Amino acid sequence: MSELSGLFAPRRVAVVGATEREGAIGRVVMENLLADFEGEVVPVNPSADRLFDRPCHDSVAGTGADLAVVVVPADVALDVVEQAGEAGIRNVVVITAGFGESGSDGTGREQRLVELAEEYDLNLLGPNCVGVISTPSGLNATFAPRNALPGSISFMSQSGAFITAVLDWAGDRDIGFKDVVSLGNKAVLDETDFVEAWGEDPDTSVVLGYLESIQDGAEFVRTAREVTAETPVVVVKSGRTEAGAHAAASHTGAMAGSEAAYEAGLRQAGVIRAESAEELFDYGAMLASQPVPDADGVAVVTNAGGPGVMATDAVGDSGAELASLSEETRDRLAEVLPDTADAYNPVDVIGDAPTERFTDALDVVLDDPGVGAAVVIACPTAVLSFDDLADSLASFAADRSQPLAVSFMGGSSAESANERLSEAGVPSYFDPARAVRSLDALYDYRAIRDREYQEPTTFDVDRDAARDVLERVEEQSDNRLGIEAMGLLDAYGIPTPDSDIVDSPGEAREVAERIEGDVVMKIVSPDILHKTDVGGVEVGVDDEDVADVYESLVTRARNYQPDARLLGVQVQELVDLDDGVETIVGSNRDPQFGPLVLFGLGGVFVEVLEDTTVRVAPVSGREAAGMIDDVDSAPLLRGARGREPVDEDGVVETIQRLSQLVTDFPAIVELDINPLVATPDGVTAIDVRLTVDPDKL
């Protein structure tokens, strides 16, 4: 049984702050509980002897409750929570506002609330929330004006107002819920706790959520990844326009902002992301009531050509595909359709089709082994009864293994038919594109359910050597390191060219003579981020010119930025770029999800094209390979226009090794390897730049 079972199925509920005063939250919560709750409801108010025709308690301590709902003012609520903990009441809902959302005093109160929850091991929901609903027990410990209908969807929301609106909207559409939770400030219980609890709940068929933030992104990913193997999770995550608003010191920091972190984290967790409240409940209704398709193809059966084309376009925009009907299927369709009908997909049964023609065509189509799902679109005609068609489609849904979505493109004429479909668990929509998008959620979930999680590889690395490089920031006036930190990559097995940093022309000549062939020379300064912009890089320098180039690089740097710290000049083996592709591999640390890993087209193109993708670290080999698939420039790596493919395995391993590096060292705030040159013979990290938090070393 879930750790949160007492929150959803208590035997006795105490309402602390109960009152009969008109307009008070304490009155609404009492009335909601008394209306439907199967257990006992105990009012707590020291100013009253009886409330709602039942004895009133002075304190929560003597109620014998296993759930306490707190609606007293914030400055009193802490005492109530402490009394509940001392009395052994483990489940507490703090509806009261005036905590972390209300300024410094409220933040202090919320911290004390957390301390009390830890001290007494409380399942504490809120504060500043609407409350909790669980329909199997009739529990409605909220101040919402309308209770939830029974169902198998469990829903959580960070917005209390959204919950009250959803309950009203869903009630009019016969959408039911198992549990409904208002997360509030998430001082103790958060979205991860409820995803885990509902994942263990056999009566929850799908988890829906409206989230504005995620408390612990890495833990959420781990938990949801396990849950979504059996239970679909769909989330609307708002606030995406704030992504990347902060200035960052690296390419990765600028591109791997908060929105990218959420996108990557939800994807890795197996969570389906909806873009709107409408999509959230469209997907939820489909996932809760319809089977996951076995075959890839979607068939469209319609009595109107235009809407059929709309559905076809929507299939093309989705992750599903339009089914190619077999010759046998087309022959059978020709037997049940008029000569003027179209026996190809979309199947147009013609505008004069009665219910029987629709059902005959659908029966044939669903027998095709390539059809995994079907969309039925009907426009009103004088010869078609929406009600009769709805009854027939309900029978199909009961007898067939393929999911159905229906679009009755009518107004009042379709109302009763849509109600019949809803009762049968068949989702219906006015817009055919909505029907297709909802079916697409089933295909998305099929891919999530069937994927195999691969543990990240742990490579044999030299952590002590890496720490020595990172600790150099403690001797500096700022926390940035550049190419002088190439040893960090060496320590983690990321290939680098033969190179050395020198501080005299003579040393430069010695290093160049040691390296076979011409060399690359770069100014080394943590204060000059874009070396090429100041003439701080020379490529293809022969041994005879090394000393002169050294002097030129130093002079240019001094002229460009007289106060820049010059650590010397790097003399580096020249990497042949003719057969190579410049990529970028980087990392940025997100407040919620921790280290992110970025991959994309690098070199001078990284800021112009921004062809990059992000994952939450650590990443497995399969996830790293998927990052290459994500970028538009992947064909460049795979031999576009007659080029030889690069060593893709080397790129994948480098992504994994960097992922391990930034996971091992939380002190790495941002890191760029740009470029990482990928050639047919392997990969080479040419340059590195990073920001380090010395307090976390």
N, C-alpha and C positions, 0 to 999 in steps of 0.2 A: 504494500500500500504506500502511496506517496506520502512524503513528509508533510505535505500541505493538505492532507485529507481532512484534518480538523478545521481548516479554514473553509472548505467547501461543504462539509457534511457534519456540522456540529449538532449536538443533541440539545444544548441550551445556549441561548444567546443573551448576553447582557448588553443593554443599550445605556451607556453612561452619558447622561445629559438628556435623558428622555423627558418629554414635556408634552402637555396638551395645548400649549400656546400656539395659536394660529400663525402659520407662516414660519415656524421654527423648524430647523433641520431635524432636531430630536423628535419632533412629532411625525414628520414624514417618514423617517427611518422606522419608527415604531409601527406606523400604519402599514407600511410596505411589508414588514415582517409578519404582522398579525394577519395580513390578507392571505398569505399562501404558505408560510413556513410550517412544516410538519412537526417541528420540535417545540420547545418551550421558549418563550420570550419574557425576559425579566427586565423591567425598568429600573434604572438607578438614578436617583435624584434626592439628595438629602433634604430638599425643601418640600417634599410631598410624601404623604403616607400611602396614597393609592393613585395609580395612573392607569388609564384604559381598563378600569374595573379589575385591577389586580394589585397585589401588594407591591409597594415601591421600596427598594433597598437604599440605605444611606451610602453604601460603598460597594464597589465591585468585589471586594474581598469575600463577602458572605453570600454571593449569588450561586456558587457552584457551577458557574458557566464554563464552557470550554471554548467560547469565542466572545471577546469583548469588542463592542463597537463604540468608539470614543468620539463624541460630538461636543465636548465641553471646550471652553476657550483654551488657547495654546498654553497659557501660563499654568493652567490647572492640569492639562493633559498629561504632562510628565509625571505628576504624582499618581494619576490614575494608572498609567502604564506600569509604574513601579509597583503599585498595589496589586495589579493583575499578575505581574511576575511573581511576587511574593506568595500569591494565592494559588500558584500553579496553573494559571490560565496561559497557555502557550500561544494561542492564536489571537491576534489583536489587529483590528482595523482602525486606523486613526484618520477619520474623515476631516478633522479640524485642520484649518489653514493657519498660517502665521509661523511657518518654520523656515526652511532654507530659501524659500521663494521670496521672503519678506525683508531681507537685509541682514545686518550683522547680528542683531539680537536673535532673529529667527534661526540663523545659521548655528548659533550656539545651542539653541534648544534642540535643533535637529541632531547635532553631534551627541548631545546627552541622550536623545532617543536611541541612537545607534548603540551607545554604551549600555543602556538598559536592556536592549534586545540581546546584546552579546552576553550580558551578565545572567540573564534569565532564559537564554536560549529561546527567544520568541520568534514566531513566524509573524512578522509585523508588516502589514500592508499600509502604504501611505508614507507620510501624512499628506494632507492637501489632496484628497482623492474623493471620488464619488462613492466608492465602496465596492462590494462584491456581490455577485449573483451566482447561484447554482440551481438550475431548474429541477434536477432530480429530487432534491429535498425541499423545493419551494423556497429556498433561501433568497431573499431580496433585501440585503443589508445595504441599501443605497437610498439616496434621496431623489432618484430618477422618477419622473412622473409616470413611467410606464414600465412594466415588468417585461422580461424576455419570454418569448415563446420557447417551448422545449425543442431541442434539436441536438445535433452532434458536433456543431461548431463551437470551439472555445475561443474567446476573443479577449484581447487585452489592449488597452489604450493608455497612452501617456497623457492624453487630453480627456478630461472629465466631460467637457461639453460635447465632445465627439461621441462619447458613449451614450449620453442622453438622446442625441440626435439619431444615432444608429438604432437604438431600441425603438424609437418611434417609427423610423423609416422601415426597419426590418419587420416590425409588427404588421404593417400594411401590406407586406409582400410575402407573408407566411414564412419568413426566414427564422429558423429557430436556433437556439444556443444551448450548449451544455453548461459552460461557465462563462461569466463575464467579469473582468477584473479592471478596475481603474488603478493604474500604477501610481499616480500622484508623483511625489518627489522621489520615490524609489530609495528611501533611506536605508532599507534593509532588503526586502524582497524586490527583485527586479525581473526584467524580461527573461533572463536566463533561467531563473527559478521556475517560472511558469511554463516555459517551453519544455523543461525537463519533466515537470509534474504531468503536463498534458501528454507528453510522449509516452508516459507510463500508464495513462488512463485508457482503458479499452473502450470507453464510451465517447471519447473524443476522436472524431474522424479527420479533422483538419484544424490547425491552429492559425488564427488570423491576428494581426497586430497592427496598430498605428503607433509608430515610434518617432520621437524627435531626437533621441540619443540612445546609445547603448552603453551601459555602465562599464562593463569589462568585455571589450571586443574579442580578445583571444579566448576567454572562457565561453563566450556565446558561440563562437565558431566551433569549438570542441563539442559543446553540448548539442547544438543544433545539427551538427554533422551526424551524430548518432541517432537523434530523433527522426530526422528526415529519411532515414533508411526505411522507416515504416509509416511515419505520419507526415503528411505534407504541411509545410509552414509557409504562409504567405504574409508579406509585410509591406505596408506603405511606410517608407522612411522619408520624412519631410526635412526641409532645411538644406536641400542640395545646392541652392544658389550661393551659400556661404563658402563653398569649397574653394580652396586656393586663394582666399582673400588676404592671407598674410604674406609678407615678403619673406623669401627664403634665400639662403646663401648658396644653394646648389640647384642644378637643373632638376634633380629628383625632388627636392623640397618644394619647388615651384609647381611641379606637375602632379606629385603624389599627395594631394591635399586631402582634407577630411572626406569629401564626397567620394574620391577615388578609393579611400580606405573602406568606406561603407559598401561601395559597389563590390570591391574585391572580397571583403569579409562575408557579406551575405551570399555571394556566389560560392565561396569555398564552403560555407556552412550548409549549402543545399537549400537555401531559402529562396523562394520565388518572390521577386519584387514586383509589386503592383505600382502603377503610376498615379492612381486616383482611388478615392473611396469606392467609386463605381466598379473599377476593376477588382478591387480587393474582395468585394462581395460577389461579383461575377465569378471570379476564380474559386472563391470559397464554396459557393453553391455547387459548382461543377465538381470540384474535388470531393465534396462531401457526399454527393448523390450518384455520381457516375463512375463506372469502372475505368481503369487505366487501359488504353487501347493496346492490342497485341501487334497490329500491323501499322505501317507508317502512313498509309494513304487515307485521305479524307474525301468522302463522296458528298456531292451536293445534289439534292433533289428539290426541284422548284417548279412552280407553275408560272414563273415570270422571268424572262430572259435578263432584264436589267439587274434585278437583285441577285440573280445567279452569277452575273459577272462581278458584282460587288463582293460576293462571297469568295469567288475565285481569286480576286485581287488580294483579299485578306489572307487567304491561304498562302499566297505567294509571299506576303510580308511576314508570315509566321515561321515558326520552326518546323511546322508540319509540311506535308506535300500533297498536292492534288493527286488522287488515286488514278492510275491508268487502268481502266476497266479491261478485263480479259475479253477475248473474242467470244467466248461462251456467254459471258455476262451480257455483252451487246446483243447477241442473238436472242437471248431470253427477253431482254428489254424490248426488242423489236416485236416480240409476240404479245406483249401486254400494253404497248403504247401505240397510238395512231401513227400512220405513215409520216405525218408532219412533225412528229416529236423527235427529239434529239436523244439518241441512245449513247452518246458520249458524256463524259463528265465535264461540266455540270449537266445532270440529266434534267432536261426541260420536258415536263409532262403536259405542257400546253395549258393555256388559260382556261379551257373548258373542263379541266380535270375534276372529277368528283373525288371523294375520299378513297374510293376503291382503287382508282388509278394511282393515287399517291402511294397507297400501301402496297399495291402490287409491285410498283417500281422499287420501293424501298426494300421490299422483301428480296427481290432479285439482287439489288446492289449489295446488301449486307451478306449475301452468300459468297460474294467475290472474296477470295483469300487475301487480296491486296488492300481491302477496305478495313481500316481500323476504327473509323468513326464516321458519323454522318451528320450533315446539317440539312434540316428540312425547312424550306422557305415557302410560305404560302401568303399570297395576296388575296384579299376578299373578292369573290365572284358570286354571281347569282346561283351557281350550281354547286358551290362548296360550303359545307357546314364546318366552321372552325371547331365547334364542340365535338362533332363526330370524328374529325381528324385527330383532335386531342385525345379522345378515348382510344383510338387505334394506336396512336403513337405511345400512349402509356402502356399498352399491351406489348408493343415492340420492346420497350425499355425493360419490361419484366422478363421477357423471354429471350432476349438477345444479349450477347456478351460485349457488344460494341457500345460505346457511349453515343448518346444523341444530344444534339442541341437544336432548338426550334426557334424559328423566327416567324411569328405571325404578324405580318405588316398591316395591322389594322388598329383601330381605336377601340371604341366601346364594343364593337362587334367581336373583339378578341378577348374581352375581359374574362368571361366565364371559362373560355377555353384555356386561358393562361392559368386560371385558378386550378383547373383539373390537372394540368401538367404539373403544377407546383405540388399538388397533393401526391402525385405519382413520382416526384423527385426528378422530373425532367425540366432542366432550366430552359426558359424561353425569353426571347428578346425581340424588340422591334427591329433593331439594326442587325442585319446579317453579319456585319463585321464583328460586332460584339460576340455573337455566337461563336464565330471562328476563333476569336482571341481567347474565349473561355475554354474551348476545346484544346487550344494550344497549351494552356496551363497543365492539362493532363499529359501532353507529350513532354513538356518540361519536367514534370514530376516523374514520369517514367525514366527519363535519363538520369535524374537525381537518384531515384530508388535503385537503379541498376548499376550505378557506378561503383567501382571498388576503390576504397580508400587505401592509399599507399603511404606508409610511414616515411617521413623524410630520412634520407641517408645521413649517417653521422660519419664524417671523414676524419682520418687521422691527421691532426694539425698540430702546430706548435703554438699553444696558447701563451706560453711564457714569452716567446719572441714577439708575438702580437701585442701583448701587454706592454712590453718594453717600448715599442714604437708609440703606442697611444699615450704613454706616460710622459712623452716629450712635451706635451702641451702644458705640463705643470711648470716647465721652465720658461714658458713664453708669456707674453703680455695678453695674448688672446688664445682662443681655443680652436684655431684652424690649422690643419696640416695639408701639405700638398704632395708634390712628387718626392719630397724627402721621406715620405711614408710608404714608399713602394715595398719596403720590407714587410709591411703588414700583409700585403697580398701574397708575398712569397711564403709567409708563415702559414697561410691557409691554402697553399697549393694552387693558387691562381697564377698561370704562366705570365711572366714579365720578361722584357728584353734584357740582355746583359747591359748594365749601366752602372754609373757611379756619379756621385756629386763631388765636385772639386771646387777649390777656392783660389786657384792660380792657373795662369796659362800653361805653365810647365806640367802641372798635374793633369790638365786636360789633354795635353799631348800624350802623356804616358798611358792614360786610359784609352784614348783613341787607337793607339798602336796595339794595345792588347786586344781590341775588338776587331774582328775581321771585316774589311770593307769600310765604306763610308759610314759616317755616324750622324745622329741627330743631336743638336745641342739646344738646351732650353734654359732660360733663366729660372732660378728657383727662389720664389718669394711668396710667402703666404698672403702678402698684400696685393699681389698682382694676379687676379683670378683668370683673366683672359689674356694669356701670354701672346697669342698671335696678333692681338690688336695693337700691341706696343712693339712689334718686331722682336719679340722675345724668344722666337723659335727659328732655328736654321736647320734645314733638312739637306742631307747629302753632302756633308762636309768631309773633305779628305784630310789625311793626316797633316799635310803641309799647311793647311789653312786653319787648323784647330785653334792655335794660339791667338791668331788675329780675330777669329770669330768670337772667342771668349771675351776679348776686350770690347768688341763691338756690342755684344749682348749686354754687358755690364753698363756701358755708356748709355745705350738706349734706355735701359731701365732707370738709370739715374736721371736722365733728362725727362722721362715721362712722369716719374713719381719720386722726387728727391728723398722723401721721408720713408720710402718703402724699405722693409727689411730684406736684404739680399743674403741668402744662405749659400749662394754659390751658383754654379752652372752644372746642369746634368749633361753628361756625355752618354749617349744611349745608342745601342745597336739599332741600325736602320731596318725597319720592317717593311717588306715589299707589299705595297697596297694595291698593286695592279690586279691581283686576283682576290683581293680581300673586300670585305664589307665592314664599314665602321658602325659599330653598335654601341649602345650605352647600357650598362648594368649599374643600378644604384639602389640606395636605400634611404628611407626617411622614417622617422619615428612618430607615429600617430598617438595622440593622448589616450584614445580608447582602445585601439587595436595593437599598439606596440609597433615593432619594426615592420615596414612594408618593403617589398622588393620590386623594383621597376626594371623593365627591359624595353628596348626599342631601337629605332634607327638613331645612330649617334653622330659623332663628329660635329661639323658645323650645322648639320640639319636638325639637330635635336630641338632647338628652340623654334625653328621655322616650321617644321612639319608636325612636331609633337606626336609622332607616331609611336606611342608607348602604351604599355599595359602594366598593371599592378597586381600583386598578390600579398597576402598577409604571411609573414615569415613565422616559422620555417616552412619551406616549400619542398614537396617531394619531386622526384624526377618527372613523374607524370604531369604535375602542375607546372613545372618549369618548361616542359615541352609544349604544354598548352599556351604558355605565354608567347612562344614563337608563333604559334598558330594565330594568335590574336592580332598581331600587328599587320598592317596593310603591306608593309615592306617585306613580308616573309618570302615572296617569290625571289627577291634579290639574293636571299640566302640559299635558295634552292635551285639556282642555276637559270635564272631568267635570261632570255635572249642569248642562249648558247653558252653562258658562263658556266664554269664548273661549280657544282654545289660546295658550300663551305662545310666545315666539320661541325655539323649541328649538335652532335653529342658533346663536343667541347663547350659549346655555348650553354647547353643544358647543365653540364657539370659546373661551369663557372657560376651560373645563377644559384645553384644549390650551395656551392661553397660560400658565396657571399651571404646567402640566407643564413647559413650556420654562423658565420662571423658576426653578423649584427644581432643574432639571437644570443650568442655567447657573451657579447659585450654591450650591455644596455647603455654604456657611456657613449657609443657611437650614435650621434644625433642625426647626421646626414652624411652620405657617402656617395661619390660618383666615381665610377670607372668609365672614363670617356676620353678617347674611344677604347673599346674592346674590339680589336681587329679580328674578324673571323675570316679565315682562309681555308682552302681545301685541306691544308696540312695541320690545322689546329687554330687555337685562339691565343691572342697576346694582349695583355693589358698595357696600354701605352702610357696612360696618365691616371692619376688618382687625386681626389680632393675630398676632404672630410672635415666635419665639425665634431668636436669631442666635448662631452660634459665631464670635467675632471672630478667633480664631486661623486660621480658614479663609478669611478675606476676601482 
